[in-house]
């Protein structure tokens, strides 16, 4: 799944580690999502959307 996570994370000045801690996941999970090797679960996608104050559709596209 395509996503804008890296751009959004960098725009907010967050490291992968800081975002991972805020979401309760590993840095490797953030890296895998950003590199489109892993699609987040629906609860994780909602949590990511909440962090960036955007809809899921604004971050992830099929």
N, CA, C and O atoms as a GROMACS GRO file, in nm:
protein
  248
    1UNK      N    1   0.084  -0.116   0.000
    1UNK     CA    2   0.000   0.000   0.000
    1UNK      C    3   0.090   0.125   0.000
    1UNK      O    4   0.184   0.134   0.078
    2UNK      N    5   0.059   0.217  -0.086
    2UNK     CA    6   0.134   0.343  -0.091
    2UNK      C    7   0.099   0.428   0.032
    2UNK      O    8  -0.012   0.420   0.084
    3UNK      N    9   0.196   0.508   0.077
    3UNK     CA   10   0.168   0.594   0.191
    3UNK      C   11   0.259   0.717   0.189
    3UNK      O   12   0.360   0.720   0.120
    4UNK      N   13   0.219   0.817   0.267
    4UNK     CA   14   0.294   0.943   0.280
    4UNK      C   15   0.360   0.955   0.416
    4UNK      O   16   0.398   1.065   0.458
    5UNK      N   17   0.376   0.845   0.486
    5UNK     CA   18   0.424   0.852   0.624
    5UNK      C   19   0.560   0.917   0.640
    5UNK      O   20   0.578   1.000   0.729
    6UNK      N   21   0.655   0.884   0.556
    6UNK     CA   22   0.789   0.941   0.570
    6UNK      C   23   0.784   1.093   0.557
    6UNK      O   24   0.842   1.165   0.639
    7UNK      N   25   0.714   1.143   0.455
    7UNK     CA   26   0.704   1.287   0.435
    7UNK      C   27   0.635   1.355   0.552
    7UNK      O   28   0.678   1.461   0.598
    8UNK      N   29   0.528   1.295   0.601
    8UNK     CA   30   0.455   1.352   0.714
    8UNK      C   31   0.541   1.352   0.841
    8UNK      O   32   0.543   1.448   0.917
    9UNK      N   33   0.611   1.241   0.862
    9UNK     CA   34   0.696   1.229   0.981
    9UNK      C   35   0.808   1.333   0.978
    9UNK      O   36   0.834   1.400   1.078
   10UNK      N   37   0.873   1.348   0.863
   10UNK     CA   38   0.982   1.445   0.852
   10UNK      C   39   0.932   1.587   0.864
   10UNK      O   40   1.000   1.672   0.921
   11UNK      N   41   0.812   1.615   0.810
   11UNK     CA   42   0.755   1.750   0.820
   11UNK      C   43   0.729   1.789   0.964
   11UNK      O   44   0.734   1.907   0.999
   12UNK      N   45   0.701   1.690   1.049
   12UNK     CA   46   0.678   1.718   1.191
   12UNK      C   47   0.805   1.705   1.274
   12UNK      O   48   0.803   1.723   1.396
   13UNK      N   49   0.917   1.675   1.207
   13UNK     CA   50   1.044   1.665   1.278
   13UNK      C   51   1.055   1.544   1.369
   13UNK      O   52   1.126   1.548   1.469
   14UNK      N   53   0.984   1.438   1.335
   14UNK     CA   54   0.987   1.317   1.416
   14UNK      C   55   1.086   1.216   1.359
   14UNK      O   56   1.096   1.200   1.237
   15UNK      N   57   1.158   1.150   1.446
   15UNK     CA   58   1.242   1.037   1.403
   15UNK      C   59   1.153   0.914   1.394
   15UNK      O   60   1.042   0.913   1.447
   16UNK      N   61   1.202   0.811   1.328
   16UNK     CA   62   1.128   0.685   1.325
   16UNK      C   63   1.110   0.633   1.466
   16UNK      O   64   1.003   0.580   1.500
   17UNK      N   65   1.211   0.647   1.548
   17UNK     CA   66   1.204   0.598   1.685
   17UNK      C   67   1.098   0.674   1.766
   17UNK      O   68   1.021   0.612   1.840
   18UNK      N   69   1.093   0.806   1.751
   18UNK     CA   70   0.994   0.886   1.826
   18UNK      C   71   0.853   0.849   1.782
   18UNK      O   72   0.763   0.837   1.866
   19UNK      N   73   0.832   0.832   1.653
   19UNK     CA   74   0.699   0.793   1.605
   19UNK      C   75   0.663   0.654   1.654
   19UNK      O   76   0.550   0.629   1.695
   20UNK      N   77   0.759   0.563   1.650
   20UNK     CA   78   0.735   0.427   1.698
   20UNK      C   79   0.694   0.427   1.845
   20UNK      O   80   0.601   0.358   1.884
   21UNK      N   81   0.765   0.505   1.926
   21UNK     CA   82   0.732   0.512   2.069
   21UNK      C   83   0.592   0.568   2.090
   21UNK      O   84   0.518   0.519   2.174
   22UNK      N   85   0.555   0.671   2.014
   22UNK     CA   86   0.422   0.732   2.027
   22UNK      C   87   0.312   0.633   1.989
   22UNK      O   88   0.201   0.640   2.041
   23UNK      N   89   0.344   0.542   1.898
   23UNK     CA   90   0.245   0.445   1.851
   23UNK      C   91   0.252   0.311   1.924
   23UNK      O   92   0.163   0.227   1.907
   24UNK      N   93   0.356   0.291   2.004
   24UNK     CA   94   0.370   0.165   2.076
   24UNK      C   95   0.413   0.049   1.988
   24UNK      O   96   0.376  -0.066   2.011
   25UNK      N   97   0.492   0.081   1.884
   25UNK     CA   98   0.545  -0.023   1.794
   25UNK      C   99   0.696  -0.008   1.786
   25UNK      O  100   0.753   0.084   1.846
   26UNK      N  101   0.762  -0.097   1.714
   26UNK     CA  102   0.906  -0.088   1.700
   26UNK      C  103   0.944   0.008   1.587
   26UNK      O  104   0.863   0.037   1.499
   27UNK      N  105   1.066   0.056   1.590
   27UNK     CA  106   1.118   0.141   1.482
   27UNK      C  107   1.117   0.063   1.352
   27UNK      O  108   1.093   0.120   1.245
   28UNK      N  109   1.143  -0.067   1.360
   28UNK     CA  110   1.144  -0.151   1.240
   28UNK      C  111   1.006  -0.156   1.174
   28UNK      O  112   0.995  -0.162   1.052
   29UNK      N  113   0.901  -0.152   1.256
   29UNK     CA  114   0.766  -0.149   1.201
   29UNK      C  115   0.743  -0.020   1.122
   29UNK      O  116   0.687  -0.023   1.012
   30UNK      N  117   0.785   0.092   1.178
   30UNK     CA  118   0.771   0.221   1.109
   30UNK      C  119   0.849   0.217   0.978
   30UNK      O  120   0.799   0.259   0.874
   31UNK      N  121   0.971   0.166   0.983
   31UNK     CA  122   1.054   0.156   0.863
   31UNK      C  123   0.986   0.070   0.757
   31UNK      O  124   0.984   0.106   0.640
   32UNK      N  125   0.931  -0.043   0.798
   32UNK     CA  126   0.866  -0.134   0.704
   32UNK      C  127   0.742  -0.070   0.641
   32UNK      O  128   0.717  -0.089   0.522
   33UNK      N  129   0.666   0.004   0.719
   33UNK     CA  130   0.548   0.072   0.664
   33UNK      C  131   0.593   0.180   0.566
   33UNK      O  132   0.538   0.189   0.455
   34UNK      N  133   0.690   0.260   0.604
   34UNK     CA  134   0.738   0.367   0.516
   34UNK      C  135   0.794   0.314   0.385
   34UNK      O  136   0.780   0.378   0.281
   35UNK      N  137   0.856   0.198   0.389
   35UNK     CA  138   0.914   0.138   0.269
   35UNK      C  139   0.817   0.044   0.197
   35UNK      O  140   0.855  -0.028   0.105
   36UNK      N  141   0.691   0.047   0.241
   36UNK     CA  142   0.582  -0.028   0.178
   36UNK      C  143   0.605  -0.178   0.176
   36UNK      O  144   0.563  -0.247   0.083
   37UNK      N  145   0.674  -0.228   0.280
   37UNK     CA  146   0.694  -0.372   0.295
   37UNK      C  147   0.593  -0.432   0.391
   37UNK      O  148   0.583  -0.555   0.404
   38UNK      N  149   0.517  -0.345   0.460
   38UNK     CA  150   0.422  -0.391   0.562
   38UNK      C  151   0.303  -0.296   0.562
   38UNK      O  152   0.321  -0.175   0.565
   39UNK      N  153   0.184  -0.351   0.559
   39UNK     CA  154   0.062  -0.271   0.571
   39UNK      C  155   0.016  -0.276   0.716
   39UNK      O  156   0.004  -0.384   0.774
   40UNK      N  157  -0.009  -0.159   0.776
   40UNK     CA  158  -0.048  -0.158   0.917
   40UNK      C  159  -0.188  -0.216   0.937
   40UNK      O  160  -0.271  -0.214   0.847
   41UNK      N  161  -0.211  -0.268   1.056
   41UNK     CA  162  -0.345  -0.312   1.092
   41UNK      C  163  -0.436  -0.190   1.095
   41UNK      O  164  -0.389  -0.077   1.100
   42UNK      N  165  -0.565  -0.213   1.092
   42UNK     CA  166  -0.660  -0.101   1.095
   42UNK      C  167  -0.645  -0.017   1.222
   42UNK      O  168  -0.645   0.105   1.214
   43UNK      N  169  -0.633  -0.080   1.341
   43UNK     CA  170  -0.613   0.002   1.461
   43UNK      C  171  -0.484   0.086   1.454
   43UNK      O  172  -0.483   0.201   1.498
   44UNK      N  173  -0.377   0.030   1.399
   44UNK     CA  174  -0.252   0.106   1.386
   44UNK      C  175  -0.269   0.218   1.284
   44UNK      O  176  -0.219   0.328   1.306
   45UNK      N  177  -0.338   0.192   1.174
   45UNK     CA  178  -0.362   0.296   1.075
   45UNK      C  179  -0.442   0.412   1.136
   45UNK      O  180  -0.412   0.528   1.108
   46UNK      N  181  -0.542   0.381   1.219
   46UNK     CA  182  -0.617   0.486   1.287
   46UNK      C  183  -0.527   0.566   1.381
   46UNK      O  184  -0.537   0.688   1.389
   47UNK      N  185  -0.440   0.497   1.452
   47UNK     CA  186  -0.348   0.565   1.544
   47UNK      C  187  -0.251   0.656   1.468
   47UNK      O  188  -0.222   0.767   1.512
   48UNK      N  189  -0.202   0.609   1.354
   48UNK     CA  190  -0.112   0.691   1.271
   48UNK      C  191  -0.187   0.814   1.222
   48UNK      O  192  -0.133   0.925   1.227
   49UNK      N  193  -0.310   0.796   1.175
   49UNK     CA  194  -0.390   0.909   1.127
   49UNK      C  195  -0.412   1.011   1.238
   49UNK      O  196  -0.409   1.132   1.214
   50UNK      N  197  -0.434   0.963   1.360
   50UNK     CA  198  -0.456   1.053   1.473
   50UNK      C  199  -0.330   1.133   1.504
   50UNK      O  200  -0.338   1.253   1.533
   51UNK      N  201  -0.214   1.069   1.499
   51UNK     CA  202  -0.086   1.138   1.525
   51UNK      C  203  -0.068   1.254   1.427
   51UNK      O  204  -0.025   1.363   1.465
   52UNK      N  205  -0.101   1.230   1.299
   52UNK     CA  206  -0.081   1.332   1.196
   52UNK      C  207  -0.203   1.420   1.176
   52UNK      O  208  -0.201   1.511   1.094
   53UNK      N  209  -0.311   1.394   1.250
   53UNK     CA  210  -0.434   1.472   1.241
   53UNK      C  211  -0.488   1.473   1.097
   53UNK      O  212  -0.531   1.577   1.046
   54UNK      N  213  -0.486   1.356   1.035
   54UNK     CA  214  -0.537   1.339   0.899
   54UNK      C  215  -0.626   1.215   0.894
   54UNK      O  216  -0.625   1.133   0.985
   55UNK      N  217  -0.701   1.203   0.786
   55UNK     CA  218  -0.778   1.080   0.767
   55UNK      C  219  -0.683   0.969   0.719
   55UNK      O  220  -0.575   0.996   0.667
   56UNK      N  221  -0.725   0.847   0.737
   56UNK     CA  222  -0.646   0.734   0.689
   56UNK      C  223  -0.624   0.746   0.538
   56UNK      O  224  -0.515   0.718   0.488
   57UNK      N  225  -0.729   0.788   0.467
   57UNK     CA  226  -0.722   0.799   0.322
   57UNK      C  227  -0.621   0.906   0.277
   57UNK      O  228  -0.567   0.898   0.167
   58UNK      N  229  -0.596   1.004   0.362
   58UNK     CA  230  -0.498   1.109   0.329
   58UNK      C  231  -0.355   1.059   0.344
   58UNK      O  232  -0.262   1.120   0.291
   59UNK      N  233  -0.337   0.949   0.414
   59UNK     CA  234  -0.202   0.894   0.438
   59UNK      C  235  -0.177   0.771   0.352
   59UNK      O  236  -0.070   0.756   0.293
   60UNK      N  237  -0.277   0.682   0.345
   60UNK     CA  238  -0.259   0.554   0.275
   60UNK      C  239  -0.348   0.548   0.152
   60UNK      O  240  -0.464   0.588   0.156
   61UNK      N  241  -0.292   0.496   0.042
   61UNK     CA  242  -0.370   0.473  -0.079
   61UNK      C  243  -0.341   0.332  -0.130
   61UNK      O  244  -0.226   0.287  -0.126
   62UNK      N  245  -0.445   0.263  -0.179
   62UNK     CA  246  -0.424   0.127  -0.227
   62UNK      C  247  -0.339   0.122  -0.354
   62UNK      O  248  -0.313   0.014  -0.407
   0.00000   0.00000   0.00000
